[in-house]
Amino acid sequence: MNDYSDIIALPHPVSKKHPQMGRLERAAQFAPFAALGGYEELIAEYSKAMEKRAKEVENPEAHAAVRDGETKQNAE
């Protein structure tokens, strides 16, 4: 198995054509990005809908009154 002893002592190569990249530019390459545009907004919207639904389940009488009120208004 190769233990890299033949290259371990060599100096780090430095390009004569390309200047060394600064820390900020190098860090920007590894910064997180939004791979799925709009995903965070979609999750927030879904979360709000689920919270609303959970409140309706916790208080079914209030939900029924609102539902019945809407039904009566729609019938008129």
Helices and strands as residue ranges (DSSP letters): H 23-29, H 39-58, H 60-75
